[in-house]
Amino acid sequence: MEKISLNSTKLGELRFSVSEVDAPQVAIITQARQVAKRNDNGEVIENLVAKLNLSGIDIKLYQLMKQQGLDISSVVPITIEVVTDEATLKRYKVDELIGKIVDLRSAKVALKWVSRGNSGGWGGLKLILENIQIVQPKATN
């Protein structure tokens, strides 16, 4: 891992290995959307994609809650961002990602910006992936 500079590091660019935190190895995707690229004024640039924003739940927790008939909407999801070249981002069909199991072992951990009305601040952690690796569910007996 690259050393962090105390004087010039931007907080939004800090990245840590996922092995440094208590995170699941795989998650089931519950929501997915494309995030549009923006110009220097914050205006959306039509037809350009900056990243994918995914929400996921630890697959073990998901399966346990489903077996017990519990509602998963009460679970706080994991925020997962997919950041790679635009051509790759455009190949992903966000509707088709929902319900898929994604490998998180190669993820990086970053600070998550949380908007609060007209302001915001760093309010948690998110996972960053450079590509999406779909995992086949294990057969249950």
Residue, then its C-alpha position, 0 to 999 in steps of 0.5 A: m500500500e502506498k504511504i499516506s502523506l500527512n500534509s497533502t492527502k485528500l481524505g476522499e482519496l484514502r484507501f485501505s485494504v478490505s482485510e483491515v476491516d471486518a467486512p464480508q467476503v461476498a454480498i448480495i446486491t440489493q440496489a444498483r445505479q449508474v452515477a453520471k460524470r459531472n463537469d467542474n461546475g457540478e453539472v451532469i455530462e450527458n451519456l457519461v458514466a463516472k461509477l456504479n453505486l451498489s448497495g449490498i448485504d452480507i450473503k450469510l445475513y441475507q440467507l439467515m433472514k430469508q430462512q427466518g422470514l424476516d424483512i431485509s429492508s431493516v438491514v443497513p446495506i454496505t455501500i459499494e462503488v465500482v470505479t473503472d474505465e467508462a467503457t467497462l462501466k457502460r457494459y454493466k446492466v444495473d437491473e441485472l446486477i440486483g440479486k447477484i452475489v459479488d466477491l468483495r475480497s479485492a475491494k478497497v475501503a474508503l471514507k463515505w461522504v454523507s450529504r446532510g441537506n445543504s452540507g455533508g461530511w465523512g460519515g462511514l466507510k464504503l467499499i471500492l471495486e475496480n471490477i465486478q466478479i459475480v459469485q455463484p451461490k453454493a448449493t444448499n442441501 
